[in-house]
């Protein structure tokens, strides 16, 4: 892997946060970008989406993602925790948009306030509430990717 957890960049599944899926379905596989400061959740989501054929890139915080020179090409979707250290998920989405990265994004959070719901709706970003039960997140990711094309 080209980055380490100490450097704050994406790391491998073996290091808790998956960087690029090893089980991907080739170059046409959609990319899922996960940003969450909970290593257990990052690992679990990365593994679950890898088994579904996604290329997975995972980051422990917004700064790690923003520091990575990688940019999405083809189908991609961002799944961002709202409560990240140093920057909220919505602030990260705004920064991605300012950098002309327009791939769809989803926020994951627990107990979103009415103000957060309103702000996310204005930004066109669906919220998926934690705890993540059933296949809700997977369905929302598929819906977001379907809207891309």
N, C-alpha and C positions, 0 to 999 in steps of 0.2 A: 504494500500500500504506500501511497505517496505522502500520507499525512499521519500525524499522531494525535492522540487525544490531548497531550500536553500542549501541542501547538494550537489547539482549538479548532482544527479542521476536521472534516469527515474522516471516520476511521472504519475499519472492517467489522463484519458481524462478529468475528472472533474477539474484537476489541470492544464490543457492545453496540456500537453504532454502525450499521451497514453503510458502506460508501457506494459500491456498485454491485448490483445483484449478480451472483454467479449462475443463477438458474434462469436468466432472461431468455426470451424467445427470439433472440437475434436482433438485428439493427432496427427492426420495425416495432419492437416492444416499447410500450409507453414508459416514460420515466416518471417516477414518483419522488418528489423531494420532500423529505420530512425534516421538520425543525421542532425539537422539543428538548427541554433540559432534563427530562426524566429518562435516564439510561435504560431502565427496564421497559418503559413504554416504547421508546425508540427501537429497541431490539425486537420487541414483540411485533410492532407494526411492520418493521422492515422485513422480518421473517415471513409474516403473513402475506405481505404484498409480493415478496419474491416468489413464494409458492404459487401465486396467481399469475406469474409471468412478467411482472413489472421489473424494470431496472430501478433500483432504489438507491438514492443518495440521501444520506442522513447527516444532520448537523446538530450539535448540542446547543447552539445559540445563533442569533441573527448575525453576529459579527463573523462567525465561521463561514456561514453561507456567503455573505457579502465579500469576504476576502478570497473566496475560491474563484479562480478565473473561468471555471466551467459555466457555460450558458446553455439553456435548453435548446434542442433542435428536434423537430418532430413533435409528437404528442408528449406533453408534460403537464403535471399538475403538482401544485405546492400544497402541502398539509402543514399548517403552522399552528403551534400552540399560541394562544393569546398572551399568556403570562410567562413571557421569556425574560431572563435576566437582562437588564439594560435597555430593552426595546420591546414593545408589544408586537404581537403578530400583525395587527393592522398597520402599525408604523413600518414594519418590515415589508408588507405588501406595497405600501406607498413608495418606499425606496426602490423596490423591484420595478414598479411601474415607471418611476422617474428614470430608471436605467433601461427603459424600453423592453422590459421582460414582461410580456403580457399573458403568459400562460395562466390558466385558471388557478384559483387558490381557494382553499377551505380553511376556516378557523376551527380549532378544537379547544374547548374550554369547559369549565364547570360553572354552573350558576351564572350565565351571562345576564348582565343588567339590562333593563330596557334601553338605556343609553347606548350600550355596546351593540345591542341588536339593531338599533336604528343606524348607528354609524356603519356597521357591517353591511346592512342592506343598502345604504347609500353608496358604498364602495363596490356593491355587487358581489359580496363575498358571503357565501352560506356559512352558517355556524353549525357544527356538529357537537352536541353536548357530551361531556364526559360524565359518568363512565361510558365508554364506547361499547354499546351492547349490540349483539347480533351482527348484522352485515350493513348497518347504516352507513358507516364510513366508506366501505367498499362501494356501495351503491351510489353515494354522493360523488366519489371519485369518478366512477364510470359515467355518471350524468355530466360531470364537468368536462370530461374528455370528449364525450359525444357532441357537446356543444361547440367544440373547437373546429369540427369539420362538418 
